[in-house]
Amino acid sequence: DILVALDVSRSMLADDLSPNRLVAAKDSLNGLVSRLGGDRIGLVAFAGSAFLVCPFTQDYAAFSSMLEEVSTQTVPKGGTSLESAINEAIRAFGISTAPGKVLIVISDGEDHAGDLETAATRLRTAGITVFAIAAGTLKGGIIPLGNGDFVRDAKGVPVVSRLRNGGLDAL
């Protein structure tokens, strides 16, 4: 069983990957899915909270369809909580009887809440192998709002969202 936890927070719209982090991540996942044969795959979307978007399936077309629909509007709670993604993943794997359990976390590494170290320990205890994939660059990129403007700080300067490896390294 392969479960993908995909960060859909607003920072995933940063333009340091083309055309943005979220689209680049989705493209990569579609490439992975095209190489699967017999594995079950599922999808968790997360931002400030997380939920299972696609339960484990061997219907790769259905997975890809659900992946295509995921956006920054999928999770109503803003921010980023890697712990929420991990907790939802553990819950999803709890019903799995497969011997090999793999969690792929794709994120820019921002983490605004939770106890990531404890959650990572729970993953190891559950026998879940984790692959953390960084989406973004150290140089970073600006985050568009969709109306031609960008996310700005209190001084009106566009915010640059940069890759933060710390949270991903803890996994």
Sequence and secondary structure as in RCSB ss.txt:
>XXXX:A:sequence
DILVALDVSRSMLADDLSPNRLVAAKDSLNGLVSRLGGDRIGLVAFAGSAFLVCPFTQDYAAFSSMLEEVSTQTV
PKGGTSLESAINEAIRAFGISTAPGKVLIVISDGEDHAGDLETAATRLRTAGITVFAIAAGTLKGGIIPLGNGDF
VRDAKGVPVVSRLRNGGLDAL
>XXXX:A:secstr
 EEEEEE SGGGG TTSSS HHHHHHHHHHHHHTT SS  EEEEEESSSEEEEEEEES HHHHHHHHHH  TTSS
 S S  HHHHHHHHHHHHTT   S EEEEEEE     SS HHHHHHHHHHTTEEEEEEE S SS EE B SSS B
 B TTS B EE   HHHHHT 
